[in-house]
């Protein structure tokens, strides 16, 4: 199998992983119970959901914003910002700033890795993102020990950080199976001022 074929296989498997996560969220939100039943096609790697006569489909990941791991990391960063804006936590500038930087680092490294040219670089950035996720969890324990967080808030954000770490780990495991190959194709960005002829 040449490197282009390996790259395409890598992307298909990753999309399958992301679509599975999207399907489970669809089920968790109760869309199936409300009659908004989706369809799942493993061979084509697509997930479709029927909602209010509007058909939504997803076939491949083309932007880091579509990655489930990045979306979850974004949720984590926003949760950390919200929690660190309250009471004594907001006045502990060192811990507040450090946990915020670590949370932002998780989503930033996922994005940077996705935009990198090789799987090897992607894995390196994902490793950094996972490490930053661990840093966030560690700092959450300190915040809880200092009584900056209620137990319920602490448990919710810890679970969010753990699930983010698990998504990153799953992506890393998948990429390691494909080997170090060049990305399939480069994305071309067009600004709003560029005209398409």
Backbone torsions as a table, in degrees:
resi	resn	phi	psi	omega
1	UNK	NA	125.7	-179.7
2	UNK	-77.1	172.4	-173.4
3	UNK	-66.8	-33.0	178.6
4	UNK	-67.1	-43.8	178.2
5	UNK	-64.2	-39.5	177.3
6	UNK	-63.1	-41.1	178.6
7	UNK	-62.5	-42.9	178.5
8	UNK	-65.2	-40.6	178.0
9	UNK	-63.1	-40.2	178.3
10	UNK	-60.0	-47.0	-178.5
11	UNK	-65.3	-41.5	178.8
12	UNK	-61.4	-43.2	179.6
13	UNK	-66.5	-39.8	179.1
14	UNK	-65.2	-41.4	178.2
15	UNK	-61.5	-40.9	178.3
16	UNK	-59.4	-43.5	178.6
17	UNK	-61.9	-46.4	-178.9
18	UNK	-64.9	-39.6	179.8
19	UNK	-66.9	-35.7	177.0
20	UNK	-61.2	-44.9	177.9
21	UNK	-61.4	-41.3	179.0
22	UNK	-63.8	-39.4	178.9
23	UNK	-63.5	-44.3	179.7
24	UNK	-64.3	-37.1	175.8
25	UNK	-64.6	-38.7	178.1
26	UNK	-59.4	-43.6	-179.9
27	UNK	-70.0	-43.3	-178.7
28	UNK	-61.5	-34.2	-179.5
29	UNK	-74.3	-5.3	176.9
30	UNK	84.4	13.8	-178.7
31	UNK	-63.9	-31.7	179.7
32	UNK	-68.5	-41.3	-179.7
33	UNK	-66.0	-32.3	-179.9
34	UNK	-81.2	2.2	177.5
35	UNK	93.2	2.4	178.0
36	UNK	-89.7	69.1	-172.8
37	UNK	-77.6	136.0	178.8
38	UNK	-100.7	169.0	175.9
39	UNK	-120.7	150.2	-174.8
40	UNK	-130.6	122.9	180.0
41	UNK	-121.9	102.8	-175.0
42	UNK	-68.4	-41.5	-177.9
43	UNK	-60.0	-42.4	-178.3
44	UNK	-87.2	-12.6	-180.0
45	UNK	67.0	41.0	-178.9
46	UNK	-124.2	151.4	174.3
47	UNK	-126.9	129.7	177.7
48	UNK	-127.9	142.4	177.8
49	UNK	-131.5	133.9	178.8
50	UNK	-93.7	117.7	179.1
51	UNK	-134.3	120.3	177.4
52	UNK	45.5	49.5	179.4
53	UNK	59.7	17.8	177.8
54	UNK	-112.0	123.6	-176.8
55	UNK	-94.3	124.9	177.7
56	UNK	-110.0	135.6	177.0
57	UNK	-139.7	152.6	179.5
58	UNK	-136.5	124.7	-177.2
59	UNK	-117.2	-32.0	177.8
60	UNK	-156.5	158.0	179.9
61	UNK	-91.1	119.2	179.9
62	UNK	-115.3	-16.2	-178.5
63	UNK	-134.0	149.9	-179.7
64	UNK	-63.4	-25.2	179.3
65	UNK	-64.4	-16.9	178.7
66	UNK	-89.5	-8.5	-179.0
67	UNK	-73.0	131.8	177.8
68	UNK	-62.2	-38.5	179.5
69	UNK	-62.5	-41.4	179.5
70	UNK	-67.5	-40.9	178.7
71	UNK	-61.2	-42.9	179.5
72	UNK	-67.5	-38.5	177.8
73	UNK	-64.1	-35.2	176.5
74	UNK	-64.7	-42.9	175.8
75	UNK	-59.3	-42.9	180.0
76	UNK	-62.0	-46.4	-179.4
77	UNK	-60.7	-43.6	179.0
78	UNK	-66.3	-37.7	177.3
79	UNK	-64.3	-41.8	178.9
80	UNK	-63.5	-44.2	177.9
81	UNK	-60.7	-43.8	179.9
82	UNK	-62.7	-45.9	-178.4
83	UNK	-67.5	-36.3	-175.8
84	UNK	-82.0	0.1	176.5
85	UNK	-89.6	-2.7	-171.8
86	UNK	-107.7	149.1	170.4
87	UNK	41.6	-135.9	-175.7
88	UNK	-65.4	-27.1	178.9
89	UNK	-59.2	-41.4	-179.3
90	UNK	-65.8	-25.9	-179.7
91	UNK	-88.2	-13.5	175.8
92	UNK	-87.6	82.0	-170.5
93	UNK	-60.2	-38.6	-177.1
94	UNK	-65.3	-52.6	-179.4
95	UNK	-66.2	-43.0	-179.0
96	UNK	-58.7	-48.7	-178.4
97	UNK	-67.5	-38.1	-178.6
98	UNK	-67.6	-43.7	-179.2
99	UNK	-68.9	-34.1	176.9
100	UNK	-66.7	-44.0	178.8
101	UNK	-61.6	-41.5	179.8
102	UNK	-64.2	-42.1	-179.3
103	UNK	-65.3	-42.3	177.9
104	UNK	-66.8	-34.6	179.7
105	UNK	-61.8	-34.5	179.6
106	UNK	-59.2	-55.5	-176.9
107	UNK	-69.6	-33.8	-180.0
108	UNK	-66.5	-41.2	-179.6
109	UNK	-69.7	-33.9	175.4
110	UNK	-62.7	-45.1	179.8
111	UNK	-64.7	-45.1	-179.0
112	UNK	-62.6	-41.5	178.7
113	UNK	-64.2	-42.2	179.3
114	UNK	-60.2	-39.0	-178.0
115	UNK	-81.6	-6.4	-179.5
116	UNK	-72.8	168.5	-171.8
117	UNK	-87.6	-22.4	-174.9
118	UNK	-129.6	159.8	176.8
119	UNK	-65.0	-34.8	179.4
120	UNK	-60.5	-46.0	177.2
121	UNK	-65.5	-40.8	179.1
122	UNK	-57.9	-46.1	179.0
123	UNK	-61.9	-39.3	179.0
124	UNK	-61.8	-46.9	178.9
125	UNK	-65.6	-38.0	178.1
126	UNK	-65.7	-35.8	175.3
127	UNK	-61.6	-40.4	177.4
128	UNK	-66.9	-40.3	178.5
129	UNK	-62.3	-43.0	179.4
130	UNK	-65.1	-39.6	177.9
131	UNK	-63.9	-41.5	177.9
132	UNK	-65.2	-33.4	176.5
133	UNK	-64.1	-40.6	175.3
134	UNK	-64.1	-37.6	177.6
135	UNK	-63.1	-42.8	177.6
136	UNK	-59.2	-46.3	-179.8
137	UNK	-61.0	-44.1	-179.8
138	UNK	-61.1	-43.2	-179.5
139	UNK	-70.5	-28.5	174.9
140	UNK	-64.3	-36.4	176.4
141	UNK	-63.1	-41.2	178.2
142	UNK	-63.6	-43.6	178.6
143	UNK	-61.0	-39.7	177.9
144	UNK	-68.0	-41.5	178.6
145	UNK	-62.1	-34.3	179.5
146	UNK	-83.1	1.5	179.9
147	UNK	63.4	33.4	174.7
148	UNK	-82.0	-19.1	-175.9
149	UNK	-124.1	142.5	170.7
150	UNK	-72.5	152.8	-178.8
151	UNK	-55.7	-41.6	-178.2
152	UNK	-64.6	-44.3	178.1
153	UNK	-62.8	-43.5	179.1
154	UNK	-58.7	-48.2	-178.4
155	UNK	-62.6	-40.4	-179.6
156	UNK	-64.3	-44.5	-177.2
157	UNK	-74.1	-34.5	176.0
158	UNK	-61.9	-44.5	178.1
159	UNK	-62.0	-39.7	178.2
160	UNK	-63.9	-42.7	178.4
161	UNK	-65.8	-40.6	178.9
162	UNK	-65.9	-41.4	-180.0
163	UNK	-68.4	-34.0	175.5
164	UNK	-63.3	-45.4	179.2
165	UNK	-61.7	-38.8	179.3
166	UNK	-66.6	-40.2	177.2
167	UNK	-63.4	-41.7	178.8
168	UNK	-64.4	-43.4	179.4
169	UNK	-60.5	-43.3	178.6
170	UNK	-61.7	-40.7	177.4
171	UNK	-65.4	-42.1	178.4
172	UNK	-62.2	-44.5	-179.9
173	UNK	-60.2	-42.6	178.7
174	UNK	-63.2	-46.2	-178.2
175	UNK	-65.7	-33.7	178.7
176	UNK	-66.0	-31.1	-179.9
177	UNK	-70.7	-24.9	-176.5
178	UNK	-88.3	-19.0	179.7
179	UNK	85.1	169.3	-176.9
180	UNK	-80.4	98.0	178.6
181	UNK	-124.8	161.8	176.6
182	UNK	-72.1	149.5	175.3
183	UNK	-62.6	149.3	-173.6
184	UNK	-56.6	-49.9	-177.6
185	UNK	-154.5	153.6	178.0
186	UNK	-86.8	145.9	176.4
187	UNK	-86.2	140.9	176.6
188	UNK	-104.6	124.5	-179.7
189	UNK	-97.3	135.5	179.8
190	UNK	-121.7	127.1	179.1
191	UNK	-79.1	164.5	-178.8
192	UNK	-63.0	-26.4	-178.6
193	UNK	-82.2	-16.4	178.0
194	UNK	-74.4	136.9	177.1
195	UNK	-95.4	138.3	176.6
196	UNK	-100.5	123.4	-177.4
197	UNK	-97.5	NA	NA
